[in-house]
Amino acid sequence: MKKNIFLILFLILNIGCSTLKRSLLTGVAIGGSSGALLGNTKGVGNERRRNTNKGLIIGSLLGAGISYLAYKDKNKKKLIKIKESQGESKGPLLTKPKIKRIWVKDKVQGKRFIKGHWEYVIEEQSVWSSQ
């Protein structure tokens, strides 16, 4: 039985955690199985089952927490790398256009009712910039 659990742990550790959901599931699986293994080593009968259940719950919670923190830290590092690579660009940049937003009130034109809405007017187009 212990060989099967270690095989499962080995397979889980080799799965890539590209999303938060997968990362949490992997953390819960690893923590839960590790906690159940450790809890199963103490006691006899019902006491052993209670220890196994306690270990499963505590391990799952710890695994989820640790995997959540690791996932957030990994994503923060990715964002920093992306920002650094964008900042090092030596080529020309395109500036944002200047846009003016105008509210047009409700109005009736002949037999038509036109509900109030926003209209956007481009005041300055995007331009290439060296900075």
Backbone as JSON Lines, residues from 0, in Angstrom:
{"i":0,"aa":"M","n":[0.82,-1.2,0.0],"ca":[0.0,0.0,0.0],"c":[0.87,1.26,0.0]}
{"i":1,"aa":"K","n":[1.93,1.25,0.8],"ca":[2.79,2.43,0.85],"c":[3.47,2.67,-0.49]}
{"i":2,"aa":"K","n":[3.78,1.58,-1.22],"ca":[4.39,1.75,-2.53],"c":[3.43,2.46,-3.47]}
{"i":3,"aa":"N","n":[2.14,2.13,-3.4],"ca":[1.14,2.78,-4.25],"c":[1.04,4.26,-3.94]}
{"i":4,"aa":"I","n":[1.07,4.6,-2.67],"ca":[0.96,6.01,-2.29],"c":[2.18,6.79,-2.78]}
{"i":5,"aa":"F","n":[3.36,6.21,-2.66],"ca":[4.55,6.9,-3.14],"c":[4.54,7.03,-4.66]}
{"i":6,"aa":"L","n":[3.98,6.04,-5.35],"ca":[3.85,6.14,-6.8],"c":[2.9,7.27,-7.18]}
{"i":7,"aa":"I","n":[1.79,7.37,-6.46],"ca":[0.83,8.45,-6.71],"c":[1.48,9.8,-6.43]}
{"i":8,"aa":"L","n":[2.2,9.92,-5.32],"ca":[2.89,11.17,-5.0],"c":[3.9,11.53,-6.09]}
{"i":9,"aa":"F","n":[4.64,10.54,-6.57],"ca":[5.62,10.8,-7.62],"c":[4.94,11.32,-8.89]}
{"i":10,"aa":"L","n":[3.81,10.72,-9.27],"ca":[3.1,11.16,-10.46],"c":[2.54,12.57,-10.28]}
{"i":11,"aa":"I","n":[2.02,12.86,-9.09],"ca":[1.46,14.18,-8.82],"c":[2.55,15.24,-8.87]}
{"i":12,"aa":"L","n":[3.71,14.94,-8.33],"ca":[4.8,15.91,-8.33],"c":[5.29,16.22,-9.73]}
{"i":13,"aa":"N","n":[5.09,15.31,-10.67],"ca":[5.55,15.53,-12.04],"c":[4.54,16.25,-12.91]}
{"i":14,"aa":"I","n":[3.37,16.56,-12.36],"ca":[2.35,17.28,-13.12],"c":[2.66,18.76,-13.04]}
{"i":15,"aa":"G","n":[2.63,19.46,-14.18],"ca":[2.85,20.91,-14.18],"c":[1.61,21.63,-13.67]}
{"i":16,"aa":"C","n":[1.8,22.63,-12.84],"ca":[0.68,23.39,-12.27],"c":[0.6,24.74,-12.97]}
{"i":17,"aa":"S","n":[-0.08,24.79,-14.1],"ca":[-0.12,26.03,-14.87],"c":[-1.25,26.95,-14.43]}
{"i":18,"aa":"T","n":[-2.26,26.42,-13.73],"ca":[-3.38,27.24,-13.28],"c":[-3.49,27.17,-11.76]}
{"i":19,"aa":"L","n":[-4.19,28.1,-11.19],"ca":[-4.4,28.11,-9.74],"c":[-5.15,26.87,-9.31]}
{"i":20,"aa":"K","n":[-6.15,26.46,-10.07],"ca":[-6.95,25.29,-9.72],"c":[-6.07,24.03,-9.67]}
{"i":21,"aa":"R","n":[-5.25,23.85,-10.7],"ca":[-4.37,22.67,-10.73],"c":[-3.34,22.72,-9.6]}
{"i":22,"aa":"S","n":[-2.83,23.9,-9.34],"ca":[-1.86,24.05,-8.27],"c":[-2.47,23.68,-6.93]}
{"i":23,"aa":"L","n":[-3.68,24.17,-6.66],"ca":[-4.36,23.84,-5.41],"c":[-4.68,22.36,-5.31]}
{"i":24,"aa":"L","n":[-5.17,21.77,-6.41],"ca":[-5.48,20.34,-6.38],"c":[-4.24,19.5,-6.12]}
{"i":25,"aa":"T","n":[-3.14,19.88,-6.73],"ca":[-1.9,19.16,-6.5],"c":[-1.45,19.3,-5.05]}
{"i":26,"aa":"G","n":[-1.52,20.51,-4.51],"ca":[-1.14,20.73,-3.11],"c":[-2.02,19.96,-2.14]}
{"i":27,"aa":"V","n":[-3.33,19.96,-2.4],"ca":[-4.25,19.21,-1.54],"c":[-3.96,17.72,-1.62]}
{"i":28,"aa":"A","n":[-3.71,17.2,-2.83],"ca":[-3.44,15.78,-2.99],"c":[-2.14,15.36,-2.29]}
{"i":29,"aa":"I","n":[-1.12,16.16,-2.47],"ca":[0.17,15.82,-1.84],"c":[0.07,15.95,-0.33]}
{"i":30,"aa":"G","n":[-0.5,17.06,0.14],"ca":[-0.62,17.27,1.59],"c":[-1.53,16.25,2.24]}
{"i":31,"aa":"G","n":[-2.66,15.95,1.58],"ca":[-3.6,14.98,2.14],"c":[-3.02,13.6,2.22]}
{"i":32,"aa":"S","n":[-2.36,13.16,1.16],"ca":[-1.79,11.81,1.19],"c":[-0.62,11.72,2.18]}
{"i":33,"aa":"S","n":[0.17,12.77,2.27],"ca":[1.27,12.77,3.24],"c":[0.73,12.77,4.67]}
{"i":34,"aa":"G","n":[-0.28,13.6,4.93],"ca":[-0.88,13.65,6.26],"c":[-1.54,12.34,6.64]}
{"i":35,"aa":"A","n":[-2.22,11.71,5.69],"ca":[-2.86,10.42,5.96],"c":[-1.81,9.36,6.26]}
{"i":36,"aa":"L","n":[-0.71,9.39,5.53],"ca":[0.37,8.43,5.79],"c":[0.95,8.61,7.19]}
{"i":37,"aa":"L","n":[1.2,9.85,7.55],"ca":[1.77,10.11,8.88],"c":[0.78,9.79,9.98]}
{"i":38,"aa":"G","n":[-0.5,10.08,9.77],"ca":[-1.5,9.79,10.79],"c":[-1.77,8.31,10.94]}
{"i":39,"aa":"N","n":[-1.52,7.54,9.9],"ca":[-1.78,6.1,9.91],"c":[-0.73,5.33,10.71]}
{"i":40,"aa":"T","n":[0.33,5.97,11.11],"ca":[1.4,5.26,11.8],"c":[1.17,5.14,13.3]}
{"i":41,"aa":"K","n":[0.19,5.87,13.85],"ca":[-0.02,5.85,15.3],"c":[-1.39,5.31,15.65]}
{"i":42,"aa":"G","n":[-1.47,4.59,16.73],"ca":[-2.75,4.11,17.25],"c":[-3.15,2.78,16.67]}
{"i":43,"aa":"V","n":[-4.31,2.27,17.21],"ca":[-4.84,0.98,16.8],"c":[-6.34,1.13,16.58]}
{"i":44,"aa":"G","n":[-6.89,0.47,15.57],"ca":[-8.32,0.43,15.34],"c":[-8.91,1.8,15.05]}
{"i":45,"aa":"N","n":[-9.95,2.18,15.85],"ca":[-10.63,3.46,15.64],"c":[-9.69,4.65,15.85]}
{"i":46,"aa":"E","n":[-8.79,4.5,16.8],"ca":[-7.84,5.59,17.06],"c":[-6.96,5.82,15.83]}
{"i":47,"aa":"R","n":[-6.54,4.74,15.19],"ca":[-5.71,4.86,13.99],"c":[-6.5,5.55,12.87]}
{"i":48,"aa":"R","n":[-7.79,5.19,12.71],"ca":[-8.62,5.8,11.69],"c":[-8.81,7.29,11.95]}
{"i":49,"aa":"R","n":[-9.04,7.65,13.23],"ca":[-9.17,9.08,13.57],"c":[-7.88,9.82,13.28]}
{"i":50,"aa":"N","n":[-6.75,9.24,13.63],"ca":[-5.45,9.88,13.35],"c":[-5.23,10.03,11.85]}
{"i":51,"aa":"T","n":[-5.63,9.01,11.09],"ca":[-5.49,9.1,9.63],"c":[-6.35,10.22,9.08]}
{"i":52,"aa":"N","n":[-7.6,10.32,9.56],"ca":[-8.49,11.39,9.1],"c":[-7.97,12.77,9.48]}
{"i":53,"aa":"K","n":[-7.47,12.89,10.72],"ca":[-6.91,14.18,11.16],"c":[-5.71,14.55,10.29]}
{"i":54,"aa":"G","n":[-4.85,13.58,10.04],"ca":[-3.68,13.83,9.2],"c":[-4.07,14.22,7.79]}
{"i":55,"aa":"L","n":[-5.11,13.58,7.26],"ca":[-5.61,13.9,5.92],"c":[-6.11,15.34,5.86]}
{"i":56,"aa":"I","n":[-6.89,15.74,6.84],"ca":[-7.46,17.1,6.85],"c":[-6.37,18.15,7.03]}
{"i":57,"aa":"I","n":[-5.51,17.96,8.01],"ca":[-4.45,18.93,8.28],"c":[-3.48,19.01,7.09]}
{"i":58,"aa":"G","n":[-3.11,17.85,6.55],"ca":[-2.21,17.83,5.4],"c":[-2.81,18.5,4.18]}
{"i":59,"aa":"S","n":[-4.12,18.27,3.94],"ca":[-4.78,18.9,2.8],"c":[-4.8,20.42,2.94]}
{"i":60,"aa":"L","n":[-5.12,20.89,4.14],"ca":[-5.15,22.34,4.35],"c":[-3.76,22.97,4.19]}
{"i":61,"aa":"L","n":[-2.76,22.32,4.77],"ca":[-1.39,22.85,4.62],"c":[-0.94,22.8,3.16]}
{"i":62,"aa":"G","n":[-1.25,21.71,2.47],"ca":[-0.88,21.58,1.06],"c":[-1.53,22.65,0.21]}
{"i":63,"aa":"A","n":[-2.83,22.92,0.47],"ca":[-3.54,23.96,-0.29],"c":[-2.92,25.33,-0.03]}
{"i":64,"aa":"G","n":[-2.63,25.63,1.23],"ca":[-2.04,26.93,1.58],"c":[-0.68,27.14,0.96]}
{"i":65,"aa":"I","n":[0.15,26.14,1.06],"ca":[1.51,26.25,0.51],"c":[1.47,26.35,-1.02]}
{"i":66,"aa":"S","n":[0.62,25.55,-1.66],"ca":[0.55,25.61,-3.12],"c":[-0.02,26.94,-3.6]}
{"i":67,"aa":"Y","n":[-0.96,27.53,-2.84],"ca":[-1.51,28.84,-3.2],"c":[-0.42,29.91,-3.14]}
{"i":68,"aa":"L","n":[0.34,29.89,-2.05],"ca":[1.43,30.88,-1.91],"c":[2.49,30.69,-2.98]}
{"i":69,"aa":"A","n":[2.82,29.46,-3.3],"ca":[3.83,29.2,-4.33],"c":[3.33,29.65,-5.7]}
{"i":70,"aa":"Y","n":[2.06,29.43,-6.0],"ca":[1.49,29.84,-7.28],"c":[1.51,31.36,-7.42]}
{"i":71,"aa":"K","n":[1.1,32.07,-6.36],"ca":[1.07,33.53,-6.4],"c":[2.48,34.09,-6.56]}
{"i":72,"aa":"D","n":[3.45,33.49,-5.87],"ca":[4.84,33.95,-5.97],"c":[5.38,33.71,-7.38]}
{"i":73,"aa":"K","n":[5.03,32.57,-7.97],"ca":[5.49,32.26,-9.33],"c":[4.91,33.25,-10.33]}
{"i":74,"aa":"N","n":[3.63,33.58,-10.19],"ca":[3.01,34.54,-11.1],"c":[3.57,35.93,-10.93]}
{"i":75,"aa":"K","n":[3.89,36.31,-9.69],"ca":[4.47,37.63,-9.45],"c":[5.83,37.74,-10.15]}
{"i":76,"aa":"K","n":[6.63,36.68,-10.08],"ca":[7.93,36.67,-10.75],"c":[7.78,36.76,-12.26]}
{"i":77,"aa":"K","n":[6.75,36.07,-12.81],"ca":[6.5,36.14,-14.26],"c":[6.16,37.57,-14.67]}
{"i":78,"aa":"L","n":[5.3,38.24,-13.89],"ca":[4.92,39.6,-14.22],"c":[6.12,40.54,-14.17]}
{"i":79,"aa":"I","n":[6.98,40.36,-13.19],"ca":[8.17,41.2,-13.08],"c":[9.06,41.0,-14.31]}
{"i":80,"aa":"K","n":[9.23,39.73,-14.74],"ca":[10.06,39.46,-15.91],"c":[9.45,40.1,-17.16]}
{"i":81,"aa":"I","n":[8.13,40.02,-17.3],"ca":[7.46,40.6,-18.46],"c":[7.65,42.12,-18.46]}
{"i":82,"aa":"K","n":[7.46,42.75,-17.31],"ca":[7.62,44.2,-17.23],"c":[9.06,44.62,-17.53]}
{"i":83,"aa":"E","n":[10.02,43.85,-17.02],"ca":[11.43,44.17,-17.28],"c":[11.75,44.03,-18.76]}
{"i":84,"aa":"S","n":[11.23,42.98,-19.39],"ca":[11.53,42.79,-20.81],"c":[10.87,43.87,-21.66]}
{"i":85,"aa":"Q","n":[9.7,44.34,-21.24],"ca":[9.05,45.41,-21.99],"c":[9.78,46.74,-21.79]}
{"i":86,"aa":"G","n":[10.32,46.95,-20.6],"ca":[11.03,48.19,-20.31],"c":[12.36,48.3,-21.03]}
{"i":87,"aa":"E","n":[12.96,47.17,-21.38],"ca":[14.27,47.17,-22.03],"c":[14.19,47.36,-23.54]}
{"i":88,"aa":"S","n":[12.99,47.5,-24.07],"ca":[12.82,47.65,-25.5],"c":[13.48,48.94,-25.99]}
{"i":89,"aa":"K","n":[14.3,48.84,-27.03],"ca":[15.0,50.01,-27.57],"c":[14.27,50.61,-28.76]}
{"i":90,"aa":"G","n":[13.29,49.9,-29.31],"ca":[12.58,50.36,-30.49],"c":[11.58,51.46,-30.16]}
{"i":91,"aa":"P","n":[10.97,52.03,-31.2],"ca":[9.98,53.1,-30.99],"c":[8.71,52.55,-30.33]}
{"i":92,"aa":"L","n":[8.04,53.42,-29.61],"ca":[6.8,53.06,-28.93],"c":[5.64,53.82,-29.54]}
{"i":93,"aa":"L","n":[4.45,53.27,-29.41],"ca":[3.24,53.9,-29.91],"c":[2.52,54.53,-28.72]}
{"i":94,"aa":"T","n":[2.28,55.83,-28.76],"ca":[1.6,56.51,-27.66],"c":[0.11,56.24,-27.7]}
{"i":95,"aa":"K","n":[-0.56,56.46,-26.57],"ca":[-2.0,56.28,-26.51],"c":[-2.68,57.49,-27.14]}
{"i":96,"aa":"P","n":[-3.79,57.23,-27.84],"ca":[-4.52,58.38,-28.39],"c":[-5.25,59.12,-27.27]}
{"i":97,"aa":"K","n":[-5.5,60.41,-27.47],"ca":[-6.27,61.19,-26.5],"c":[-7.72,61.15,-26.95]}
{"i":98,"aa":"I","n":[-8.58,60.68,-26.07],"ca":[-9.98,60.5,-26.4],"c":[-10.85,61.32,-25.47]}
{"i":99,"aa":"K","n":[-11.86,61.96,-26.04],"ca":[-12.81,62.75,-25.26],"c":[-14.15,62.01,-25.26]}
{"i":100,"aa":"R","n":[-14.76,61.9,-24.08],"ca":[-16.04,61.2,-23.95],"c":[-17.15,62.22,-23.74]}
{"i":101,"aa":"I","n":[-18.2,62.14,-24.56],"ca":[-19.3,63.1,-24.5],"c":[-20.6,62.35,-24.27]}
{"i":102,"aa":"W","n":[-21.41,62.82,-23.31],"ca":[-22.71,62.21,-23.04],"c":[-23.77,62.89,-23.92]}
{"i":103,"aa":"V","n":[-24.48,62.08,-24.68],"ca":[-25.56,62.57,-25.53],"c":[-26.87,62.2,-24.82]}
{"i":104,"aa":"K","n":[-27.7,63.21,-24.51],"ca":[-28.94,62.98,-23.77],"c":[-29.98,62.26,-24.63]}
{"i":105,"aa":"D","n":[-31.02,61.72,-23.94],"ca":[-32.15,61.13,-24.65],"c":[-32.76,62.17,-25.57]}
{"i":106,"aa":"K","n":[-33.19,61.73,-26.77],"ca":[-33.84,62.69,-27.66],"c":[-34.83,61.96,-28.57]}
{"i":107,"aa":"V","n":[-35.76,62.72,-29.08],"ca":[-36.76,62.2,-30.01],"c":[-36.54,62.88,-31.35]}
{"i":108,"aa":"Q","n":[-36.35,62.07,-32.4],"ca":[-36.19,62.59,-33.76],"c":[-37.32,62.03,-34.6]}
{"i":109,"aa":"G","n":[-38.28,62.85,-34.89],"ca":[-39.44,62.38,-35.66],"c":[-40.2,61.34,-34.86]}
{"i":110,"aa":"K","n":[-40.27,60.11,-35.4],"ca":[-40.97,59.01,-34.71],"c":[-40.0,58.09,-33.97]}
{"i":111,"aa":"R","n":[-38.76,58.5,-33.85],"ca":[-37.74,57.65,-33.21],"c":[-37.31,58.24,-31.88]}
{"i":112,"aa":"F","n":[-37.14,57.35,-30.89],"ca":[-36.57,57.74,-29.59],"c":[-35.15,57.21,-29.55]}
{"i":113,"aa":"I","n":[-34.19,58.1,-29.27],"ca":[-32.78,57.71,-29.17],"c":[-32.38,57.85,-27.71]}
{"i":114,"aa":"K","n":[-32.05,56.72,-27.08],"ca":[-31.68,56.69,-25.67],"c":[-30.32,57.37,-25.47]}
{"i":115,"aa":"G","n":[-30.14,57.97,-24.3],"ca":[-28.86,58.62,-23.98],"c":[-27.71,57.64,-24.05]}
{"i":116,"aa":"H","n":[-26.57,58.13,-24.51],"ca":[-25.4,57.25,-24.68],"c":[-24.13,58.09,-24.7]}
{"i":117,"aa":"W","n":[-23.0,57.38,-24.56],"ca":[-21.69,58.04,-24.64],"c":[-21.2,58.01,-26.08]}
{"i":118,"aa":"E","n":[-20.6,59.11,-26.5],"ca":[-19.9,59.15,-27.79],"c":[-18.44,59.48,-27.51]}
{"i":119,"aa":"Y","n":[-17.56,58.83,-28.22],"ca":[-16.13,59.02,-28.03],"c":[-15.54,59.71,-29.25]}
{"i":120,"aa":"V","n":[-14.76,60.75,-28.99],"ca":[-14.15,61.51,-30.07],"c":[-12.63,61.45,-29.88]}
{"i":121,"aa":"I","n":[-11.93,61.08,-30.94],"ca":[-10.46,61.04,-30.86],"c":[-9.95,62.45,-31.09]}
{"i":122,"aa":"E","n":[-9.27,63.0,-30.07],"ca":[-8.73,64.36,-30.18],"c":[-7.33,64.34,-30.77]}
{"i":123,"aa":"E","n":[-6.5,63.37,-30.36],"ca":[-5.16,63.22,-30.92],"c":[-4.92,61.76,-31.23]}
{"i":124,"aa":"Q","n":[-4.44,61.47,-32.43],"ca":[-4.14,60.1,-32.84],"c":[-2.9,59.59,-32.14]}
{"i":125,"aa":"S","n":[-2.71,58.29,-32.18],"ca":[-1.48,57.68,-31.68],"c":[-0.32,58.1,-32.59]}
{"i":126,"aa":"V","n":[0.84,58.28,-31.99],"ca":[2.03,58.62,-32.77],"c":[3.21,57.76,-32.28]}
{"i":127,"aa":"W","n":[4.18,57.62,-33.15],"ca":[5.38,56.89,-32.76],"c":[6.25,57.79,-31.92]}
{"i":128,"aa":"S","n":[6.84,57.21,-30.88],"ca":[7.69,57.99,-29.98],"c":[8.96,57.2,-29.7]}
{"i":129,"aa":"S","n":[10.06,57.92,-29.5],"ca":[11.33,57.26,-29.2],"c":[11.44,56.94,-27.71]}
{"i":130,"aa":"Q","n":[10.57,57.49,-26.87],"ca":[10.66,57.25,-25.43],"c":[9.5,56.45,-24.95]}
